[in-house]
Amino acid sequence: MSKQKENAKFSKLLNGIERVGNKLPDPFILFVYLAVGVIIVSWIISLFNVTFTLPGKEEEVAIKNLLSSEGFQYMLTSMLDNFVGFKPLGIVLAMMLGIGLADKVGLIETFIKNTILKAPRSLITYAVIFTGILGNLAADAAFVIVPPLAAMVFYNVGRHPLAGLAAGFAGVGSGFTANVIVTNTDAVLSGISSEVMATLETAATVTPVDNYYFMLVSVVVLSVAGALITEKVVEPRLGVYEGNVQKEFEDTTPTERKGLRNAAIASILYIGLFILLLFIPDSPLRNEEGGLIPSPFLDGIVPILMLFFITVAVAYGVTVGKIESTRSIAKFMGEAMKDMSGFIVLIFAAAQFIAYFEWTNIGSWLAVSGAQFLESIGVTGLGVVVGFVLLTALLSIFIFSGSALWALEAPIFLKMFSFLGYHPAFIQAAYRIADSSTNIITPMNPYIIIVLAFMKEYDKKAGLGTLIALMLPYSLTFLIVWILLLLAFVFLGIPFGPGVDVYL
């Protein structure tokens, strides 16, 4: 088969994905449709008097009808409670008070610029991937900061700028869920997981730090894998750049570097204070036996992290003159909350869908049926988890929002795997690697067009197919490497987070 025919088939596939994805409604409307779908399906199933038995229970459970009098009353009286009581909402908004403040005063952007620009030449590629991965701390803002900056760095050191742009985009997109510190992503996903697990009357839950060990190692592994793909596959394929583009990057100013230094000092003092509190006799942060799993420290990790970001953001903001008074702090936090308006709207619809799914018992019924089917055919091992990863990777091509996709999958798969004995935090980790890997090749990523615009500054003929073809090696490599890392943690018995193993 000729190369032209291969390219034509690949372009046809990409065009098909784009057409199907474009037909999907906005995530808010999607959840509205799904909620309506649950209402209708609950009525249909209830006509057949379907019942099932939860593992460890003796009494039978029936599918409840939302179109009944009881169901109508539930929908009407629970709507506000479903929204306000949705656990991820409070967690995410609290985290964004701190992370948003750090973003608005410029701390995150300065950190990203300083990391890439100060890297030795031999480590530039690694620094770009590493910084891109850490950039998810700035959420979607990283998509418009890291790739163009990386392209400029590569161009100014005589390397192909599109290789730098690709490396930066890969780090931000495919490495989106990993980080060296706990981020807003951990809060969102663990909140949804906890909401689902709370319906099972089990002690198993998920906290924002339950995937921390795995994600910390992932940063190192993905940084190396991404750098190797850039230097061994992507850059040689691009060849020598012959364009002449006037691109200059702005280095960090002395004031910004001073602010970064003061933020680092503040972070050291803050962390040191909590270490001291953890190890003093009869520490209030430890449990009654003196341990940390569980403990008030882990239970209060969200406010602890929120205060950490506020502390370092204030130290930086005061130094660079962004924070002139306490009013400035409140103003920037308010601006950060405005940026969360889309998430709040989405959560209103998602909360109703999940609540309806749980009240009708449809989610539990599907989970129990799925678990029983897998057991009946003798398939309950890690192969099922890998299959779940591949299925999620496929679905995430069409649903870009990681929180939206997890809100769809968690009520079914988290329960199903729980019935098979798997820890919910382990399944959440499996979900995260699949969801992140395809971020850079899905046309549903709204930032892919922005990255394409940056790309056209160096190559006027570049198109969407060009960009996706450039990013496909990263996506496939990250997915494969991440699955192997997941299995390595399993076989070596490494915990995924504090006290989190593969099985319950």
N, C-alpha and C positions, 0 to 999 in steps of 0.2 A: 504494500500500500504506500503510495507516494506521500511525501510530507504535506503537500497541498491538500490532499484528501483528508489526512489526519486533522489538519488545522480546520478544514471545513466542518468536519464532524464535531470537533471540539466547540467551534463557534455556534453550531446548531444547538448543541447541548446547553451552552451558556444562554443562548437566546430563549430556549424553552424554559429554563429556570427563571429567567427574568420575567417572561410573560406570566407564568404561574404565580410567581411571587407578587407581581404587580396587581394581581386580581384579589389578593388577600386584603381585607379591610384593615383600617387602623386598629392597633391592639385594643383600644377602648371599645370600639364597636364590635371587634371580634369577641370580647368577653361578654358583651351584651347579647350577641347571637348565641353564644355558648350557654349563657344563663337561660335564655328562652328555650334552647334545645334541651336542657336538663328538665325544664318544666314539662315539656311535651313527652320526653322519653320516660319520665317518672310516671306519667299518666298511662302510657302504653304498657310498661312493664307491670304496673300495679293491676292491670286487667287480667294478668295471668297468675296472680297470687304467688309471685316468686318469693321464696324464703331461702335463707342460708344460715349457717352457724359459724360464728367467729371462732378462730383457734383459741382454745382454753376456756371457752364458754359452753354452756349446755343449752341455753334457750335459743330458739330460732329467731332470726331477725327478718323482717319483711321490708320490701321496698315501699317507701311512703310516697304518696301522690301529692304533688304540689298544687294540683288543680282541685283538690278536695277543700272542704271548708277549713280543715285544720291547716292545710298547706297554704291557703290564701292568707289566713291569719298570721301564720309564721312569716311569710314574705313581707307583709305589711308592718308587723311589729318589730321585726329583727333587722330591718334595713340599716338603720343608724348604728345599731350595736355591731352589726357585721363590719361596718366601715371603721368606726372609732375603735372597736376592739380588735381590729386586725393587727396582729403583733408586728409585722414588718414595718407598718406605718410609723409608729413611735420610735422604733429603733433607727430607721433610716433618717428621719427628720432630726433626731438627736445627734447622730453622727455628722450630718451635714452642717450643723451649727459650727462644728469645729473644722471639718475639712473644707467647708465652703468659705469660712473666714480665711483659712490659709491660702485658698485659691484667689480670693478677691484682693488680698493685700499683695499678691505676686510671689509669695514664697515658693509655691510649687513650680511655677514657670522658671524662676531663677535657679532652683535646684536642678531642674532638667537641663537647662542651658549650661550650667556650670559643670555638670557631670560629663556631658558630651565634649564640650570645648576644651576641657582640661585633661582629657584622656591622652595617653601616649599614642603615637601613630600606629604602633603594632597592635594596640588594644582598641582602636577606634570602633571596629565592627562590633566587638563584644560590648563596648560601652553604649553603642547605639541600641542594641537589642535589650541590654540590661535596663537602660533608661526608659525605653519604650514600655517594658513590662512594669516598671515602677510607676510609669506615667498614668496607669489606671487609677492612681490615687486622685488624679484630677478629673476622673470620669471621662466623658466624651471630649473634654477640652484637649486631652492628649493627642487626639486624632489630628488636630490642626496645629499642634505645636511641634511634636517630635518628627514626623516624616519630612516636612520641608526643611527643618533645621538640620536633619541628618543628611539630606541631599546637598545642602550648602557646604557642610563639613567635608563630605566626600569630594565635591567639586573643587574646593579650595586646596585639597591635598593631592590633586591630580588623579583622583579615582572617578569612576563613572557615577554621576550623581543619582541616576535611577537605581543603582545598587544600594546607595545610602537610603533613598526614599523607601525602597522595598524593605530594607532591614528595619527601618523605623516603624513602618506600617505593620510589619509582622510582629514586632515586639509589642506594640500598642494593642493590635487587634487579636492575634492568635494567642498572645500571652496575657490577655486582658484580666483573667481571674487570679493570676498568681501575684504574689508580692512578698516583701520581707517584713511587712507589718500588716496588721489587721485593717481592712479597708471597708468602705461602704458596701462593696459586693458581698463580703462575708456577712454583714449585717442583714442585707436583703434576703439572701438565699437561706440563711439559718433561720430567719424569722418565718419564712414560708414553711420550711421543714418542721419547725416547732409547732406551727399552727396545725399542720397535718397530723403530727404524732400525738398531739394533745387529744385527738379524737379516739385514740386507741386504748385509752386508759392504761398506759404503760409509763414506766419511769424514764424510758428512753427519750431524750430530747436532743436538740442540736443548738450549740452556742456559736457565736461568731469566731471562736478560736478553735473549733473542733477540726478544721482542716489545715490548721496553721503549719504543722510540721511538714505536711505534704506539699503545701504551696511554697514554703520556704526553700525546700530542695528543688522544687520545680523551677524557681527563678534561675538557679545555677545551671541546671540541666538544659533548660530552654535557651538560655543565653549562649551556651556553647553550641548547641544544635543549630540555632539561628545564625550564628556567626559562621559556622562551617558551611551551611547551605549558601550563605551570601558569597563567601570567598571561593568555594569549590564548584558551585553550580550556577548561581545567578550572575555573578560578575563576569566569569568567563564567557557565558552565553551572550552577554551584552556587548562584550568586546571593548575596544578603546573608544572613549567619548570624544567626538570631533567637533562638537558644538562650541560656540563662544557666547556664553551667557554671563552678563555682568551680575553676579550674585555675591553680595557681601553680608555677612552676619554680624550682628551687634554683640559684642562681648558684654559680659556682666560688668556693671560699673563698680567702682570702689565702695560706694554706699551699699549696693546690693550684696557685695561680698561680705561687707561688715555685718549686714543684716543676717546673712546666712550663717555667719560665725556666731552671732548672738543667739540665733534660733537653735544652733547646735548645742551651745552652752545651756540654754534653757531646757532642752530635751534631756541632756545628761543629768541636770539637777533634778528634773521631774522624775526620771526613771530611777535615779539614785534614792530619792525620797521613798518611792514605793518599794524598792528593794529593802530599804531599812525597815519599813513598816511590815514587810512580809516576814522578816527574820527576828524581829524583837520578840521577847517572851510573851506568850499569850496574845499573839497578834490578832487583832479583830478581822484581819483579812483571811485567816485560816479557819478551817472547820474545828469542831470540838476535839477531834483527835489530833489536831495539829497538821492535817494534810491540806492539799490544794485541790483535790478532786473528790467530791465537789467542794466549793468554798465560796464565801462572800466575794473573794477576789474575782473568780470566774463569773459569778452571778452579776457582778457589777462592772464587767469588762467594758460595756458600752459607755457608761458615763466616765469611766477612767480614760478611755481613748478619746472621748469628746473633749475632756479637760486637757489632755495632752496636746491635741491639735490647737486648741484655743491658746494654750500657754506659748507654744512655739510661734504661732501666728502673731500674737501680740508682741513677742520679742522682736520678730522681724519687722512687723508693721510700724512699730514705734521707731525703730532704727532708721528705716528708709523714709519716714515721714508720712506714710499712708494713714497711720492711726494718730490723730492729733488729740483726741479726747475719747472718753468712754462712749460718747455718741457715735464716733466712727465705728466702734466695734459693733454696736447695735445696727448701724446702717448696713455694714457689709454682711452681717448675718441675715438681715432682711433681704438683701439682694440674692444671697445664696438660696434662701427659701423660695424666692420667686422662680429661680431656675428649677425648683422641684415641683412646680405646678403641674407639669405633664405627668409626673409620677403619681402625684396625689389623685389626679383624675383617673388614671389607669387603675389605681388601687381600689377606688370606689367600685368599679365594675368587677374587677378580679375578686374582691372580697365577697361580693354577692354570689358569683359563680361558685367559689369554693364552699361557701356556706350552704348553698342549695345542694351541691354535690354531696356534702357530708350529711345534711339533714335527711335526704332521700335514701341514704345508705347505698346509692349506686356505686360510689367509689369503693366502699368496702366490699360490695358484691363482686365487682370486677377484679379487685385485688385478690380476694379469696379464690375466685374461680381461676384466675391466672396462676396463682401459686399451686392450686390443686392440679391443674393441667400439667404444669412443669414437673411436679412430683410424679404424676402418673406415667409420664414418658421418661422419667429418670433423668431429667435435665434440671439440676438445681445448683450446679457448680459455678465457677467463675466464668465459664463460657457464656452464661446468661447475662452476666454483668457486662462482658465485652460486647455482646449483642445489643444491650441497652445503650452502650456508648455509641456504637455505630448508628443505631436508630436515631439517637438524639442529634448526632452530627448531621444526619440527613435532614431532620426536621428543622434544625437551626439555620439551614440555608434559606428556609421560607419564613421563619419567625426570628427576626434579628434580636429582639429584646430578650436578654437572658432571664430576667425576672418573670416576664410574661410566659416564656416557654416552661420555666420551672413550675410556675403556678398551674400550668396545664398538666404537666407530667407528674408532679409530686403526689397529688391525691390518689393516683393509681399505682405508680411504680414504687413510691416510697413505702406504701402499705404492703404491696405485694412482696417486696424484698424483705420487709420486716417480718412477714409471716413465714418467710424462708429462713429467718434467723440472722439476716444481715443488719449491721448497725446503720441507722439512717445517715450518719455523717459520712460513712464510707460510700454509700450510694450517691450522696450529694457531691462527693469528690469526683466520682465517676461522671456525674452529669457535667460538672464544671469543665473538665478537660474536653468533652465533646462540644459543648456550647461555644467555648472560646476558639477552638481550632479553625472553625469555618467562618469566623467574623470577617476575614480579609478576602473571601472569594464569593460572598453572597451579594447579589445586586440589591438585596434588601437593606444593606448597610448604608444609611444615608450619607455617611462620611466618605464612601468610596468615590462619590462624584467629586468631592472636595480634593481628595488625594489625586484623582485623575486630572483635575485642574492644575495641581502642582506639577504633575508629571508632564503635562503639555508645555510647560515653561521650558522644559529641556528637550522634548520631542513632540513637535507639532502634529505628527501623524499618529500619535498614540491614541488608542481608543479603549473602551471598556474591556474588550476581549484581550487587548495587550496587557492591561493592568492585571486582570484575573489570571492570565497565563503566567505573568511574572510572579504572582503571589502563590500559585498552586503548589509549587515545591515546598514552601514554608508550611502551608496548611496541612498537607499530607504528612510531612516530616514531624511537625509538632504533634499531630494526632497519634502517629505510630509511636514516637518516643514517649509521649505521655502515657499511653496505654501500657507500654513496657515498664515505665516507672511505677505505675499503679500496681502492676503485678509484682514488681520487685519489692515494694512495700509489703504486699500480702505475704509473699513467700519468705521474706526475711523477718517477718513479725514486727515491722517498724510501726509504731502508732501513727495515725494520721493527724492526731491532735492530742491534747492532754487527756489521757485515759480512753482514747478512741481506737478500738481495734476493728477488725473486719466484721466480727460477729458480736451479737448482743450478749 
